[in-house]
C-alpha cells in the first residue's frame, strides 16, 4: 500500500470516528456514562443504577413530563 493510500485511509478512519461520535452524542449514547460520573462525583454514597435501569427511568420521566420533549 502506498503512503498516499495509507494517509487517505487514516483520514477516512478519523472522519468515520468523528461521525460515529457525533451520532452517539446526538442520540444520547454518552448520557449514562456522564450520569455515572456525576453520581460518583456529587453523590458518592448513592447506588449506581444499571444502564438498563437508567434508561427505563429516563424514558418514564419523559412520559411523565412530555413538555420537555422537542416533538
C-alpha positions in Angstrom: 0.0 0.0 0.0 1.4 3.4 -0.9 2.0 6.2 1.5 -0.7 8.3 -0.1 -3.3 5.4 0.3 -2.3 4.9 4.0 -2.7 8.6 4.7 -6.0 8.7 2.9 -7.2 5.7 4.8 -6.2 7.1 8.1 -8.1 10.4 7.4 -11.1 8.4 6.3 -11.0 6.4 9.6 -10.6 9.6 11.6 -13.6 11.1 9.8 -15.7 8.0 10.4 -14.9 8.1 14.2 -16.0 11.7 14.3 -19.3 10.9 12.6 -19.8 8.0 14.9 -19.1 10.2 18.0 -21.5 12.9 16.7 -24.4 10.5 16.2 -23.8 8.9 19.6 -23.8 12.3 21.2 -27.0 13.4 19.5 -28.8 10.1 20.3 -27.7 10.2 24.0 -25.1 7.5 23.8 -22.9 9.3 26.3 -25.6 10.2 28.8 -25.4 7.1 31.0 -21.6 7.5 31.3 -21.9 11.1 32.2 -24.7 10.3 34.7 -22.5 7.7 36.4 -19.6 10.2 36.6 -22.0 12.8 38.1 -23.2 10.3 40.8 -19.7 9.4 41.7 -18.5 13.0 41.9 -21.6 14.6 43.6 -23.3 11.7 45.4 -20.6 9.2 46.3 -22.9 7.2 48.7 -25.8 6.7 46.3 -26.0 3.4 44.5 -25.4 3.5 40.7 -28.2 2.1 38.6 -27.5 -0.3 35.8 -27.6 1.2 32.3 -31.0 -0.6 31.7 -32.4 0.9 34.9 -31.1 4.4 33.9 -32.8 4.3 30.5 -36.0 2.9 31.9 -36.3 5.7 34.4 -35.3 8.3 31.8 -38.0 7.2 29.4 -40.6 7.0 32.2 -39.7 10.6 33.2 -40.1 11.7 29.6 -43.5 10.1 29.6 -44.5 11.8 32.8 -43.2 15.3 31.6 -43.9 15.4 27.8 -43.4 19.2 27.7 -39.6 18.7 27.9 -39.5 17.0 24.5 -38.8 18.8 21.3 -41.5 16.9 19.3 
